[in-house]
Amino acid sequence: QIQMLLLLLVVLTIWILTLNGQTEEWNLPVIPSDFHRLLRTKFWTQSNSYGYGETFRSYFEYHLDWIIQWTTHGTNNNIQQRNLITKNLWTAFKHLPSEKDLPAHNRRMLVRAKKNGWNVFFAGDAEIENFMTMYYPNTSTLWAYNMIHPQARVATADIWRYAALFAFGGFYIDDDANFQTDPDQVIRPSDTLILSTESNPYNNICYSPQYRLSDEHMAARHHHNSSFRAFFGGRYLLNWAMFAAPGHPLLLQVLEQLVDVVRREFLAPQSALRDHQQDPSRDVVCATGPGLLTATARLALLRLSAKQDLNGSSFTALTGSQQLFRLEDTDFKALGGKFKTRPSSRSSKELYYRSYMQVHHTPLLRQYHNSSGEGAERGKRAAKHL
């Protein structure tokens, strides 16, 4: 019996140490403490088979002084105005195709970008993981990225786009989306973030009423009586195409919020998300996707007590002399934006992630804290589909 008790004590000690290690991971900073050193010295081009980043070093060093000012001190009137959105094109694929196997619209964007002096960073799952490990080591952002269930991998692509744009700026676009207008014709010298809205109307489906991103909590906290459906023309902000200057504060807030949502989801009884049993794919929308981006932007505007035109298409939320973001028309239509230009790149044997999650009730994360019955049950379902 004494031996059994000692064995149980050892197992319990190991479990506590493991739990403490996980706790430390989710409490780590969102960006590394030596972020600017990493951005100066680590160059991702060696892991990108396209190799179109040869001008990346000089271009990034040109912007680095401004990036450090922004990320360290925020915007102010002393920062010199220049073309703040960098010329980096980012696209996430499931598997990175060779150039000859690129879909026609991706190839056209590639040729146009190269012609106009843009750095092109097309990435599959392996390249994305390499990027996150290289630029976000020892961070809660990397912890959240690693916690995502493989069957919900679109959430990892969400995390990567925010992380890449925050680090280096540029233009992100999904592999199955198209943009007919030359990005150089879209960006204005004063732009720091350009967003658009989905055609889908906004609805309050994402967050538990007590969580800070919910309509209920924002209304109570900020004494805002107007309908939250009026924000951004009553629509969700989309994230399949985004233009950003490096170090944009809204992107930092998005990373902070998604880490908190993932952390609370891991601690199942404390989840920030509403119960999405009938459609678990909504967890992706709300934890990392358009739901999160929309709620974070609304909260940022309320916190800034910014000048808001709730029913207009042009937001002029200002911090100092800088515009927080410019809002284009729905789906970037006026600029030739088009979402889902082709069928999914997955084979016919693979279900689209939303369908898979709905059919199999796959949870958002690959593992859960099992100190509660709910966490243990979700953990079993997660392990079943790994």
C-alpha positions in Angstrom: 0.0 0.0 0.0 2.9 2.3 0.8 4.3 1.7 -2.6 1.0 2.4 -4.3 0.7 5.7 -2.3 4.2 6.6 -3.3 3.5 5.8 -7.0 0.3 8.0 -6.8 2.3 10.8 -5.3 4.9 10.6 -8.1 2.1 10.6 -10.7 0.4 13.6 -9.0 3.6 15.5 -8.8 4.3 14.9 -12.5 0.8 16.0 -13.4 1.1 19.2 -11.3 4.5 20.0 -12.9 3.0 19.5 -16.4 0.0 21.7 -15.6 2.3 24.4 -14.2 4.3 24.2 -17.5 1.1 24.7 -19.5 0.1 27.6 -17.2 3.4 29.3 -17.8 3.0 28.9 -21.6 -0.4 30.6 -21.7 0.8 33.4 -19.4 3.8 34.1 -21.6 3.9 37.5 -23.5 2.1 37.6 -26.8 5.3 38.7 -28.6 8.8 37.7 -27.6 10.8 40.0 -25.3 13.5 40.2 -28.0 11.0 40.6 -30.9 12.9 43.4 -32.6 16.2 41.5 -32.5 14.4 38.5 -34.1 12.9 40.7 -36.8 16.4 42.1 -37.5 18.3 38.8 -37.6 15.9 36.0 -38.6 14.9 35.8 -42.2 12.2 33.4 -43.2 13.1 33.3 -46.9 15.1 30.1 -46.5 12.0 28.2 -45.6 10.0 29.7 -48.5 10.4 27.7 -51.7 9.4 30.6 -53.9 12.5 32.7 -52.9 11.0 36.0 -53.8 12.1 37.7 -50.6 15.5 38.8 -51.8 14.7 42.5 -51.3 13.1 41.8 -47.9 16.2 42.6 -45.8 16.8 46.1 -47.1 13.1 47.0 -47.2 12.5 45.8 -43.7 15.5 47.7 -42.3 14.2 50.8 -43.9 11.0 50.5 -41.9 12.5 49.2 -38.7 13.0 52.5 -36.9 9.3 53.3 -37.4 8.2 49.7 -36.4 10.1 50.0 -33.1 8.5 53.4 -32.4 5.0 52.1 -33.1 5.3 48.9 -31.2 7.1 50.5 -28.2 5.4 53.9 -27.9 2.3 53.8 -30.0 1.4 56.4 -32.6 2.2 60.1 -32.1 2.6 63.2 -34.1 6.4 62.9 -34.2 6.5 59.7 -36.4 7.4 60.6 -39.9 4.6 59.9 -42.4 5.7 57.5 -45.2 4.2 54.7 -47.1 3.5 52.7 -43.9 2.0 49.5 -45.3 4.9 47.4 -46.5 5.1 45.6 -49.9 4.8 42.0 -48.6 2.2 39.6 -50.1 1.2 36.7 -47.8 -1.0 33.8 -48.7 -1.7 30.6 -46.8 -2.1 27.2 -48.5 -2.7 23.8 -47.0 0.2 22.4 -49.0 2.5 24.8 -50.8 2.2 24.1 -54.6 5.0 24.6 -57.0 4.8 27.7 -59.2 3.6 25.8 -62.2 0.8 24.2 -60.1 -0.5 27.5 -58.8 -4.1 28.3 -59.6 -4.4 30.9 -62.3 -5.5 33.7 -60.0 -2.6 33.1 -57.6 -0.2 33.0 -60.5 -1.5 36.4 -61.8 -1.1 37.9 -58.3 2.4 36.5 -58.1 3.5 37.9 -61.4 2.0 41.3 -60.6 3.6 41.4 -57.2 7.1 40.5 -58.6 6.8 43.1 -61.3 5.9 45.8 -58.8 8.7 45.0 -56.4 6.7 43.2 -53.7 8.1 40.4 -51.6 6.0 37.2 -52.0 5.5 34.8 -49.1 3.3 31.9 -50.1 3.2 29.3 -47.3 1.8 25.8 -46.6 1.3 24.3 -43.2 5.0 23.4 -42.8 6.2 26.9 -43.7 3.6 28.5 -41.4 4.8 26.4 -38.5 8.4 27.3 -39.2 7.5 31.0 -39.2 5.6 30.9 -35.9 8.5 29.0 -34.3 11.1 31.4 -35.7 9.4 34.7 -34.8 7.1 33.9 -31.8 9.2 31.6 -29.6 8.4 31.4 -25.9 5.1 33.2 -26.4 1.5 32.6 -25.6 0.8 33.2 -29.3 2.8 30.1 -30.2 1.1 28.2 -27.3 -2.3 29.1 -28.7 -1.2 28.1 -32.3 0.0 24.7 -31.1 -3.2 24.1 -29.1 -5.5 24.2 -32.2 -6.9 20.8 -33.3 -5.5 19.6 -36.7 -9.1 19.3 -38.0 -9.6 23.0 -37.2 -6.3 24.0 -38.9 -8.0 27.0 -40.6 -7.6 28.6 -37.1 -3.8 28.3 -37.3 -3.9 30.1 -40.6 -5.9 32.8 -38.9 -3.3 33.1 -36.2 -0.5 33.2 -38.8 -2.0 36.0 -40.8 -2.3 38.3 -37.8 1.2 37.3 -36.6 2.8 37.9 -40.0 1.1 41.2 -40.6 2.0 42.4 -37.1 5.6 41.4 -37.5 6.2 42.6 -41.1 3.1 44.2 -42.5 1.8 43.9 -46.0 -1.2 42.4 -47.8 -2.6 39.1 -46.7 -5.1 37.2 -49.0 -6.5 33.7 -48.8 -5.4 31.2 -51.5 -9.0 30.9 -52.8 -9.6 34.6 -53.0 -8.8 37.1 -55.7 -8.0 40.8 -55.8 -8.1 42.4 -59.3 -6.9 45.9 -58.3 -3.2 46.4 -58.0 -2.5 46.7 -54.3 -0.2 49.7 -54.9 -3.3 51.5 -56.2 -5.2 50.7 -53.0 -2.7 51.8 -50.4 -2.5 55.5 -49.4 0.5 57.0 -47.7 -1.4 57.5 -44.4 -3.0 54.0 -44.3 -2.0 51.8 -41.5 -4.7 49.2 -41.7 -7.3 48.6 -44.4 -10.2 46.3 -43.7 -13.5 45.3 -45.3 -16.8 43.7 -44.2 -18.4 40.4 -45.1 -21.8 40.3 -46.7 -23.0 38.3 -43.7 -25.0 40.4 -41.2 -23.6 40.6 -37.7 -25.2 38.5 -35.0 -24.4 38.0 -31.3 -23.5 34.3 -31.5 -19.9 34.2 -30.3 -19.3 35.0 -26.6 -20.8 34.3 -23.2 -22.6 37.4 -21.9 -20.1 37.9 -19.1 -17.0 37.8 -21.4 -15.5 41.2 -22.4 -16.0 40.7 -26.1 -19.8 40.1 -25.9 -22.4 42.7 -26.8 -23.8 42.5 -23.2 -20.5 43.1 -21.5 -19.5 46.0 -23.9 -22.8 47.7 -23.5 -22.6 47.5 -19.7 -18.9 48.4 -19.4 -18.9 51.3 -21.9 -22.4 52.5 -21.3 -23.1 52.2 -25.0 -26.9 52.1 -25.7 -26.7 52.0 -29.5 -27.2 48.6 -31.2 -23.9 46.8 -31.8 -25.3 45.6 -35.0 -24.8 49.1 -36.3 -21.0 48.8 -36.2 -19.4 48.4 -39.6 -22.7 48.7 -41.3 -24.2 45.8 -39.3 -21.7 43.3 -40.7 -18.7 41.3 -39.7 -15.2 42.4 -40.6 -13.7 39.9 -42.9 -10.1 38.5 -42.6 -9.6 36.8 -45.9 -7.9 40.0 -47.2 -6.2 42.6 -45.0 -3.7 45.3 -45.5 -1.6 46.4 -42.5 1.5 48.3 -41.5 3.9 46.3 -39.3 3.3 46.7 -35.6 -0.3 47.8 -35.9 -1.8 48.1 -32.4 -5.2 46.6 -33.4 -3.4 43.4 -34.6 -1.6 43.2 -31.3 -5.0 43.4 -29.5 -6.3 40.7 -31.8 -3.4 38.4 -30.8 -4.0 39.2 -27.1 -7.7 38.4 -27.4 -7.3 35.2 -29.3 -4.8 33.9 -26.7 -7.3 34.7 -23.9 -10.1 32.9 -25.8 -8.0 29.8 -26.4 -6.8 29.8 -22.7 -10.4 30.0 -21.5 -11.4 27.3 -23.9 -8.6 25.1 -22.6 -10.0 25.7 -19.1 -13.3 24.3 -20.3 -15.6 25.5 -17.5 -14.3 29.1 -18.0 -14.8 29.2 -21.8 -15.5 32.6 -23.3 -17.4 31.0 -26.1 -21.1 30.3 -26.3 -22.1 26.6 -26.5 -21.8 25.7 -30.1 -22.6 22.0 -29.9 -24.8 22.1 -33.0 -22.1 23.8 -35.0 -18.7 23.6 -33.4 -17.1 25.2 -36.5 -18.4 28.5 -35.1 -15.7 28.2 -32.4 -13.1 28.9 -35.2 -15.1 32.0 -36.4 -15.3 33.3 -32.8 -11.9 32.2 -31.5 -9.6 33.3 -34.3 -11.7 34.3 -37.3 -14.0 37.2 -38.4 -16.0 37.1 -35.1 -12.8 37.7 -33.1 -11.6 40.5 -35.4 -14.9 42.2 -35.4 -15.4 42.1 -31.6 -11.8 43.2 -31.0 -12.1 46.2 -33.3 -15.4 47.2 -31.7 -13.8 47.0 -28.2 -10.8 49.0 -29.4 -13.1 51.8 -30.8 -15.0 51.9 -27.6 -11.9 52.1 -25.5 -10.5 54.9 -27.5 -13.8 56.8 -27.2 -13.3 57.4 -30.9 -15.3 59.4 -33.3 -17.7 56.9 -34.8 -20.1 56.9 -37.7 -22.0 53.7 -36.8 -24.0 53.5 -40.0 -21.3 54.7 -42.4 -18.8 52.9 -44.4 -15.9 55.1 -43.5 -14.4 54.9 -40.0 -12.2 57.7 -38.7 -11.2 56.3 -35.4 -8.1 58.3 -34.6 -5.2 58.0 -32.2 -3.0 61.0 -32.5 -2.5 61.8 -36.1 -2.9 58.2 -37.3 -6.1 56.6 -38.6 -6.7 53.3 -36.7 -8.1 51.7 -39.9 -9.8 52.5 -43.2 -12.9 50.5 -43.9 -13.6 49.6 -47.6 -16.9 48.5 -49.0 -18.3 45.0 -48.5 -16.0 42.2 -49.7 -13.6 44.8 -51.3 -16.0 44.6 -54.3 -15.1 48.1 -55.6 -11.5 46.9 -55.8 -12.2 43.7 -57.5 -12.2 41.5 -54.4 -13.7 38.0 -54.7 -13.9 35.3 -52.0 -14.0 31.6 -52.8 -13.0 32.0 -56.4 -12.5 28.2 -56.8 -13.4 25.0 -54.9 -11.4 24.1 -51.9 -7.9 22.7 -52.6 -8.6 19.7 -50.4 -9.2 16.4 -52.2 -12.7 14.9 -52.6 -11.8 12.5 -49.8 -11.3 15.4 -47.3 -14.3 17.2 -45.9 -14.2 20.9 -45.7 -13.2 21.8 -42.1 -16.6 23.2 -41.2 -18.4 20.1 -42.4 -16.0 17.8 -40.7 -16.4 19.7 -37.4 -20.1 19.6 -37.7 -20.3 15.9 -38.5 -17.8 14.7 -35.9 -18.4 17.4 -33.3 -14.6 18.1 -33.3 -13.6 20.5 -30.6 -11.5 23.6 -31.3 -8.4 22.4 -29.4 -6.2 19.3 -29.5 -6.4 18.9 -25.7 -8.2 20.3 -22.7 -7.7 20.7 -19.0 -9.3 17.6 -17.6 -10.0 18.9 -14.0 -13.7 19.1 -15.0 -16.1 16.6 -16.6 -16.6 19.0 -19.5 -12.9 19.3 -20.1 -12.4 15.6 -19.9 -15.2 15.0 -22.4 -13.9 17.5 -24.9 -10.4 16.0 -24.5 -11.7 12.6 -25.4 -13.4 13.9 -28.5 -10.2 15.8 -29.5 -8.0 12.8 -29.1 -10.4 10.7 -31.2 -9.9 12.8 -34.2 -6.1 13.6 -33.9 
